[in-house]
Amino acid sequence: MNMKFQELVENLDREGLEELRRSVAAEMDERRQKNAIQMEHIHPGMSEEKKDAAIKEIARVLRGEE
């Protein structure tokens, strides 16, 4: 772990750690939403490469992976 980050985390109190956890969770959720495949992106004219990527992403989500 980056030393600066490790020092920051070690110096946070319980409230600060909880706020950091919520912030990280919100950021991860936002990134997931931004990168998620939308139904309107799936169509019959998709290239094989895009179809394969969509299949893999849907399978990943169904498995509950991050």
OpenMM code with the backbone's topology and positions (N, CA, C; nanometers):
from openmm import Vec3, app, unit

residues = "MET ASN MET LYS PHE GLN GLU LEU VAL GLU ASN LEU ASP ARG GLU GLY LEU GLU GLU LEU ARG ARG SER VAL ALA ALA GLU MET ASP GLU ARG ARG GLN LYS ASN ALA ILE GLN MET GLU HIS ILE HIS PRO GLY MET SER GLU GLU LYS LYS ASP ALA ALA ILE LYS GLU ILE ALA ARG VAL LEU ARG GLY GLU GLU".split()
positions = [
    Vec3(0.0856, -0.1176, 0.0000),
    Vec3(0.0000, 0.0000, 0.0000),
    Vec3(0.0900, 0.1237, 0.0000),
    Vec3(0.0489, 0.2253, -0.0697),
    Vec3(0.1224, 0.3507, -0.0737),
    Vec3(0.1402, 0.4033, 0.0682),
    Vec3(0.2625, 0.4426, 0.1032),
    Vec3(0.2934, 0.4863, 0.2401),
    Vec3(0.2090, 0.6069, 0.2831),
    Vec3(0.1896, 0.7046, 0.1946),
    Vec3(0.1084, 0.8220, 0.2300),
    Vec3(-0.0345, 0.7803, 0.2627),
    Vec3(-0.0884, 0.6920, 0.1806),
    Vec3(-0.2251, 0.6447, 0.2031),
    Vec3(-0.2317, 0.5655, 0.3331),
    Vec3(-0.1332, 0.4796, 0.3556),
    Vec3(-0.1311, 0.3990, 0.4774),
    Vec3(-0.1260, 0.4885, 0.6013),
    Vec3(-0.0431, 0.5928, 0.5977),
    Vec3(-0.0352, 0.6861, 0.7104),
    Vec3(-0.1676, 0.7579, 0.7324),
    Vec3(-0.2317, 0.7987, 0.6232),
    Vec3(-0.3604, 0.8666, 0.6328),
    Vec3(-0.4625, 0.7762, 0.7009),
    Vec3(-0.4708, 0.6519, 0.6550),
    Vec3(-0.5683, 0.5577, 0.7099),
    Vec3(-0.5396, 0.5297, 0.8569),
    Vec3(-0.4130, 0.5124, 0.8910),
    Vec3(-0.3772, 0.4833, 1.0298),
    Vec3(-0.4125, 0.5977, 1.1241),
    Vec3(-0.4129, 0.7201, 1.0728),
    Vec3(-0.4393, 0.8368, 1.1567),
    Vec3(-0.5873, 0.8737, 1.1648),
    Vec3(-0.6727, 0.8054, 1.0896),
    Vec3(-0.8154, 0.8359, 1.0939),
    Vec3(-0.8808, 0.7708, 1.2161),
    Vec3(-0.9764, 0.8430, 1.2741),
    Vec3(-1.0530, 0.7838, 1.3834),
    Vec3(-1.1644, 0.6975, 1.3233),
    Vec3(-1.2431, 0.6378, 1.4080),
    Vec3(-1.3499, 0.5472, 1.3622),
    Vec3(-1.4462, 0.6172, 1.2661),
    Vec3(-1.4858, 0.7390, 1.3006),
    Vec3(-1.5772, 0.8157, 1.2137),
    Vec3(-1.5137, 0.8435, 1.0786),
    Vec3(-1.3875, 0.8819, 1.0814),
    Vec3(-1.3156, 0.9109, 0.9575),
    Vec3(-1.3026, 0.7889, 0.8690),
    Vec3(-1.2737, 0.6733, 0.9289),
    Vec3(-1.2647, 0.5496, 0.8522),
    Vec3(-1.3994, 0.5128, 0.7902),
    Vec3(-1.5062, 0.5332, 0.8661),
    Vec3(-1.6394, 0.5026, 0.8137),
    Vec3(-1.6736, 0.5953, 0.6974),
    Vec3(-1.6396, 0.7216, 0.7090),
    Vec3(-1.6644, 0.8170, 0.6006),
    Vec3(-1.5819, 0.7799, 0.4772),
    Vec3(-1.4577, 0.7393, 0.4986),
    Vec3(-1.3725, 0.6958, 0.3875),
    Vec3(-1.4339, 0.5738, 0.3193),
    Vec3(-1.4825, 0.4781, 0.3982),
    Vec3(-1.5457, 0.3579, 0.3432),
    Vec3(-1.6668, 0.3944, 0.2574),
    Vec3(-1.7514, 0.4854, 0.3087),
    Vec3(-1.8697, 0.5277, 0.2325),
    Vec3(-1.8296, 0.5983, 0.1036),
    Vec3(-1.7271, 0.6822, 0.1116),
    Vec3(-1.6811, 0.7552, -0.0070),
    Vec3(-1.6273, 0.6608, -0.1130),
    Vec3(-1.5487, 0.5628, -0.0695),
    Vec3(-1.4932, 0.4655, -0.1636),
    Vec3(-1.6056, 0.3825, -0.2249),
    Vec3(-1.7005, 0.3390, -0.1442),
    Vec3(-1.8136, 0.2607, -0.1960),
    Vec3(-1.8940, 0.3418, -0.2977),
    Vec3(-1.9172, 0.4692, -0.2690),
    Vec3(-1.9919, 0.5551, -0.3618),
    Vec3(-1.9148, 0.5736, -0.4920),
    Vec3(-1.7853, 0.5921, -0.4825),
    Vec3(-1.7022, 0.6088, -0.6019),
    Vec3(-1.7027, 0.4818, -0.6868),
    Vec3(-1.6912, 0.3678, -0.6221),
    Vec3(-1.6935, 0.2408, -0.6955),
    Vec3(-1.8281, 0.2208, -0.7644),
    Vec3(-1.9372, 0.2535, -0.6947),
    Vec3(-2.0699, 0.2398, -0.7532),
    Vec3(-2.0861, 0.3317, -0.8735),
    Vec3(-2.0375, 0.4551, -0.8602),
    Vec3(-2.0465, 0.5512, -0.9707),
    Vec3(-1.9685, 0.5015, -1.0919),
    Vec3(-1.8503, 0.4491, -1.0690),
    Vec3(-1.7695, 0.3971, -1.1800),
    Vec3(-1.8364, 0.2767, -1.2448),
    Vec3(-1.8953, 0.1890, -1.1623),
    Vec3(-1.9664, 0.0727, -1.2156),
    Vec3(-2.0821, 0.1175, -1.3037),
    Vec3(-2.1572, 0.2170, -1.2564),
    Vec3(-2.2717, 0.2673, -1.3331),
    Vec3(-2.2259, 0.3293, -1.4650),
    Vec3(-2.1148, 0.4011, -1.4597),
    Vec3(-2.0636, 0.4678, -1.5793),
    Vec3(-2.0198, 0.3664, -1.6844),
    Vec3(-1.9633, 0.2534, -1.6398),
    Vec3(-1.9101, 0.1537, -1.7319),
    Vec3(-2.0079, 0.0415, -1.7635),
    Vec3(-2.1240, 0.0438, -1.7012),
    Vec3(-2.2206, -0.0647, -1.7197),
    Vec3(-2.2769, -0.0638, -1.8615),
    Vec3(-2.3046, -0.1819, -1.9096),
    Vec3(-2.3684, -0.1953, -2.0401),
    Vec3(-2.5156, -0.1597, -2.0243),
    Vec3(-2.5633, -0.0727, -2.1080),
    Vec3(-2.7036, -0.0318, -2.1067),
    Vec3(-2.7785, -0.1130, -2.2124),
    Vec3(-2.9042, -0.1408, -2.1860),
    Vec3(-2.9838, -0.2197, -2.2798),
    Vec3(-2.9849, -0.1574, -2.4197),
    Vec3(-2.9867, -0.0259, -2.4279),
    Vec3(-2.9899, 0.0389, -2.5589),
    Vec3(-2.8598, 0.0213, -2.6367),
    Vec3(-2.7534, -0.0248, -2.5687),
    Vec3(-2.6258, -0.0499, -2.6364),
    Vec3(-2.6246, -0.1867, -2.7055),
    Vec3(-2.7225, -0.2713, -2.6716),
    Vec3(-2.7282, -0.4052, -2.7287),
    Vec3(-2.8266, -0.4032, -2.8455),
    Vec3(-2.7772, -0.4399, -2.9634),
    Vec3(-2.8612, -0.4374, -3.0825),
    Vec3(-2.8099, -0.5397, -3.1834),
    Vec3(-2.8945, -0.5778, -3.2789),
    Vec3(-2.8579, -0.6822, -3.3762),
    Vec3(-2.7351, -0.6479, -3.4614),
    Vec3(-2.7079, -0.5219, -3.4824),
    Vec3(-2.5964, -0.4831, -3.5687),
    Vec3(-2.4615, -0.4736, -3.4984),
    Vec3(-2.4545, -0.5222, -3.3757),
    Vec3(-2.3287, -0.5143, -3.2994),
    Vec3(-2.2215, -0.6005, -3.3646),
    Vec3(-2.0974, -0.5559, -3.3530),
    Vec3(-1.9869, -0.6379, -3.4022),
    Vec3(-1.9702, -0.7589, -3.3107),
    Vec3(-1.9057, -0.8616, -3.3602),
    Vec3(-1.8819, -0.9817, -3.2791),
    Vec3(-1.8009, -0.9466, -3.1542),
    Vec3(-1.7065, -0.8552, -3.1688),
    Vec3(-1.6236, -0.8134, -3.0548),
    Vec3(-1.7098, -0.7488, -2.9459),
    Vec3(-1.8003, -0.6616, -2.9860),
    Vec3(-1.8876, -0.5949, -2.8887),
    Vec3(-1.9870, -0.6925, -2.8273),
    Vec3(-2.0368, -0.7868, -2.9070),
    Vec3(-2.1270, -0.8888, -2.8535),
    Vec3(-2.0558, -0.9717, -2.7476),
    Vec3(-1.9317, -1.0111, -2.7769),
    Vec3(-1.8535, -1.0905, -2.6826),
    Vec3(-1.8285, -1.0126, -2.5536),
    Vec3(-1.7951, -0.8849, -2.5663),
    Vec3(-1.7724, -0.8012, -2.4478),
    Vec3(-1.9005, -0.7884, -2.3659),
    Vec3(-2.0143, -0.7734, -2.4328),
    Vec3(-2.1428, -0.7619, -2.3629),
    Vec3(-2.1758, -0.8911, -2.2887),
    Vec3(-2.1526, -1.0039, -2.3538),
    Vec3(-2.1788, -1.1338, -2.2908),
    Vec3(-2.0922, -1.1500, -2.1655),
    Vec3(-1.9657, -1.1165, -2.1766),
    Vec3(-1.8746, -1.1288, -2.0621),
    Vec3(-1.9161, -1.0361, -1.9477),
    Vec3(-1.9566, -0.9139, -1.9805),
    Vec3(-1.9969, -0.8182, -1.8772),
    Vec3(-2.1255, -0.8641, -1.8083),
    Vec3(-2.2207, -0.9122, -1.8838),
    Vec3(-2.3460, -0.9606, -1.8255),
    Vec3(-2.3180, -1.0804, -1.7348),
    Vec3(-2.2344, -1.1724, -1.7790),
    Vec3(-2.1993, -1.2896, -1.6982),
    Vec3(-2.1289, -1.2471, -1.5694),
    Vec3(-2.0394, -1.1493, -1.5788),
    Vec3(-1.9671, -1.0999, -1.4609),
    Vec3(-2.0643, -1.0432, -1.3576),
    Vec3(-2.1595, -0.9647, -1.4043),
    Vec3(-2.2579, -0.9039, -1.3147),
    Vec3(-2.3459, -1.0113, -1.2511),
    Vec3(-2.3882, -1.1090, -1.3303),
    Vec3(-2.4723, -1.2151, -1.2786),
    Vec3(-2.4002, -1.2992, -1.1737),
    Vec3(-2.2680, -1.3118, -1.1883),
    Vec3(-2.1889, -1.3843, -1.0880),
    Vec3(-2.1680, -1.2996, -0.9620),
    Vec3(-2.2001, -1.1704, -0.9698),
    Vec3(-2.1856, -1.0815, -0.8542),
    Vec3(-2.0440, -1.0315, -0.8346),
    Vec3(-1.9639, -1.0361, -0.9388),
    Vec3(-1.8263, -0.9876, -0.9291),
    Vec3(-1.8216, -0.8372, -0.9424),
    Vec3(-1.7208, -0.7788, -0.8838),
    Vec3(-1.7018, -0.6330, -0.8908),
    Vec3(-1.6283, -0.5951, -1.0159),
] * unit.nanometer
topology = app.Topology()
chain = topology.addChain("A")
for resn in residues:
    res = topology.addResidue(resn, chain)
    for name in ("N", "CA", "C"):
        topology.addAtom(name, app.Element.getBySymbol(name[0]), res)
